Amino acid sequence: MTTTRVVGECFFWYRLTRVFPDKFHRAVKRLCCVCVCVLSVARDADAAVETRISVGWNKFRKLVPLLTNKDISLLVRRRLYSSSVPSSMLHRSETWPIGKENVVALQWEEIKMVRWMHGMKLQDRVPSKGLRERLGLDDIILILQQNRLRWYGHMLRKEDNDWLKKCNYGL
């Protein structure tokens, strides 16, 4: 194992040991699996983003015959794409400590998929924003922000003595 990747590390592991020092046992460990994601040793989201991008590409490749078929309307292709690929790329992304390079990587991979759906290449010099607008797709970073705000709302509505709220905010 290299020092840049740790698979299955819980984002809240350190916080859990601080909040529940005497109660940290298998039950808490099992409950914590809700928040499991892939993080690097430096506690950034590089490994998680790489993993989720590859999952998104696998999902996209399964749908390529439908997404690139010109006989299927853009509306149907948009619904098919937006219901499966971005959600698989952003699964459990609510807790990622995301940086600028992660944002760029997600946007770049998404636009490659959109270009493939349209049958366009970079050499065609067609703006990416125009292709996304033709399909009526939201930017993947906007979807990420909505997911994070939804997660934050769930955390605010939890009771003060909830263990997950204590892990997140140390209350």
C-alpha positions as CSV (number, residue, x, y, z in Angstrom):
1,M,0.0,0.0,0.0
2,T,1.3,3.4,-0.9
3,T,1.2,6.4,1.4
4,T,-1.2,8.3,-1.0
5,R,-4.1,5.9,-0.7
6,V,-5.9,4.3,2.2
7,V,-9.1,2.4,1.1
8,G,-12.0,2.3,3.5
9,E,-10.8,4.9,6.0
10,C,-13.7,6.6,7.7
11,F,-13.8,10.4,7.4
12,F,-14.9,10.8,11.0
13,W,-12.6,8.2,12.6
14,Y,-10.5,10.7,14.4
15,R,-13.4,12.6,15.6
16,L,-15.1,9.5,16.9
17,T,-12.2,8.6,19.1
18,R,-12.2,12.1,20.6
19,V,-16.0,12.2,21.2
20,F,-16.3,8.6,22.4
21,P,-12.9,7.7,23.9
22,D,-14.3,5.0,26.3
23,K,-17.1,3.7,24.1
24,F,-15.2,3.2,20.9
25,H,-15.8,-0.5,20.1
26,R,-17.2,-2.7,17.4
27,A,-20.8,-1.3,17.6
28,V,-19.6,2.3,17.0
29,K,-17.3,1.0,14.3
30,R,-20.3,-0.7,12.6
31,L,-22.4,2.5,12.9
32,C,-19.6,4.6,11.4
33,C,-19.6,2.5,8.2
34,V,-22.4,4.9,7.1
35,C,-19.7,7.5,6.4
36,V,-17.0,5.3,4.9
37,C,-15.3,6.8,1.9
38,V,-11.9,6.5,0.3
39,L,-9.5,9.2,1.6
40,S,-5.8,9.7,1.2
41,V,-3.5,9.8,4.2
42,A,-3.3,13.6,3.9
43,R,-7.1,13.6,4.6
44,D,-8.0,15.0,1.2
45,A,-10.4,13.6,-1.3
46,D,-8.0,12.7,-4.2
47,A,-8.4,8.9,-3.8
48,A,-12.2,9.2,-3.4
49,V,-12.5,11.4,-6.4
50,E,-10.4,9.0,-8.6
51,T,-12.5,6.1,-7.4
52,R,-15.8,7.7,-8.0
53,I,-14.7,9.0,-11.5
54,S,-13.8,5.4,-12.4
55,V,-17.2,4.3,-11.2
56,G,-18.9,7.0,-13.2
57,W,-17.0,5.9,-16.3
58,N,-18.0,2.3,-15.8
59,K,-21.7,3.4,-15.5
60,F,-21.3,5.6,-18.6
61,R,-19.7,2.8,-20.6
62,K,-22.6,0.5,-19.8
63,L,-25.0,3.1,-21.2
64,V,-22.9,4.2,-24.2
65,P,-25.1,2.3,-26.8
66,L,-28.1,4.3,-25.6
67,L,-26.4,7.6,-24.9
68,T,-24.7,7.9,-28.3
69,N,-27.7,6.7,-30.3
70,K,-28.8,9.5,-32.6
71,D,-32.3,7.9,-33.0
72,I,-33.0,8.5,-29.3
73,S,-34.0,12.1,-28.5
74,L,-31.8,14.4,-26.5
75,L,-34.4,14.6,-23.7
76,V,-34.4,10.8,-23.2
77,R,-30.6,10.7,-23.3
78,R,-30.4,13.5,-20.8
79,R,-32.7,11.8,-18.4
80,L,-30.8,8.5,-18.7
81,Y,-27.5,10.2,-18.2
82,S,-28.5,12.5,-15.4
83,S,-30.3,9.8,-13.4
84,S,-27.3,7.4,-13.4
85,V,-23.9,8.8,-14.1
86,P,-23.6,12.0,-11.9
87,S,-25.2,10.2,-9.0
88,S,-22.7,7.4,-9.2
89,M,-19.8,9.8,-9.5
90,L,-20.9,11.8,-6.5
91,H,-22.0,9.0,-4.2
92,R,-21.0,9.8,-0.6
93,S,-19.4,13.0,-1.7
94,E,-21.2,15.0,1.0
95,T,-18.3,14.6,3.4
96,W,-15.3,15.0,1.0
97,P,-12.8,17.7,1.9
98,I,-12.7,18.7,-1.8
99,G,-10.1,20.9,-3.3
100,K,-9.7,22.9,-6.5
101,E,-7.9,20.0,-8.3
102,N,-10.7,17.7,-7.4
103,V,-13.3,20.1,-8.8
104,V,-11.4,20.4,-12.0
105,A,-11.0,16.6,-12.3
106,L,-14.8,16.0,-11.8
107,Q,-15.7,18.7,-14.4
108,W,-13.1,17.5,-16.9
109,E,-14.4,13.9,-16.7
110,E,-18.0,15.0,-16.9
111,I,-17.4,17.1,-20.0
112,K,-15.6,14.2,-21.7
113,M,-18.7,12.1,-21.2
114,V,-20.9,14.9,-22.6
115,R,-18.7,15.3,-25.6
116,W,-18.8,11.6,-26.2
117,M,-22.6,11.7,-26.1
118,H,-22.7,14.4,-28.7
119,G,-20.0,12.8,-30.9
120,M,-17.7,15.9,-30.5
121,K,-14.0,16.1,-29.9
122,L,-11.9,18.9,-28.6
123,Q,-10.6,19.5,-32.1
124,D,-14.1,20.5,-33.2
125,R,-13.7,23.6,-31.0
126,V,-17.3,23.5,-29.7
127,P,-17.7,25.1,-26.2
128,S,-18.4,22.7,-23.4
129,K,-21.0,25.0,-21.9
130,G,-23.0,24.9,-25.1
131,L,-23.0,21.1,-25.2
132,R,-24.1,20.9,-21.6
133,E,-26.9,23.5,-22.4
134,R,-28.1,21.5,-25.4
135,L,-28.6,18.5,-23.1
136,G,-30.0,20.7,-20.3
137,L,-27.6,19.3,-17.8
138,D,-26.5,21.0,-14.6
139,D,-22.8,21.4,-13.8
140,I,-21.5,18.5,-11.7
141,I,-20.1,21.0,-9.1
142,L,-23.6,22.5,-8.7
143,I,-25.0,19.0,-8.0
144,L,-22.1,18.4,-5.5
145,Q,-23.0,21.7,-3.7
146,Q,-26.7,20.7,-3.6
147,N,-25.8,17.3,-2.1
148,R,-23.6,18.9,0.5
149,L,-26.3,21.4,1.5
150,R,-28.8,18.5,1.7
151,W,-26.4,16.6,4.0
152,Y,-25.9,19.8,6.1
153,G,-29.6,20.2,6.5
154,H,-29.9,16.6,7.8
155,M,-27.2,17.2,10.3
156,L,-28.9,20.4,11.6
157,R,-32.2,18.6,12.1
158,K,-30.6,15.8,14.1
159,E,-31.0,15.8,17.9
160,D,-28.1,17.3,19.9
161,N,-27.2,13.9,21.5
162,D,-27.0,12.1,18.2
163,W,-23.6,10.4,17.7
164,L,-23.2,11.4,14.1
165,K,-23.9,15.1,14.9
166,K,-21.3,14.9,17.7
167,C,-18.8,13.4,15.2
168,N,-19.4,16.1,12.7
169,Y,-19.5,19.2,14.9
170,G,-18.0,18.0,18.2
171,L,-21.0,19.2,20.2
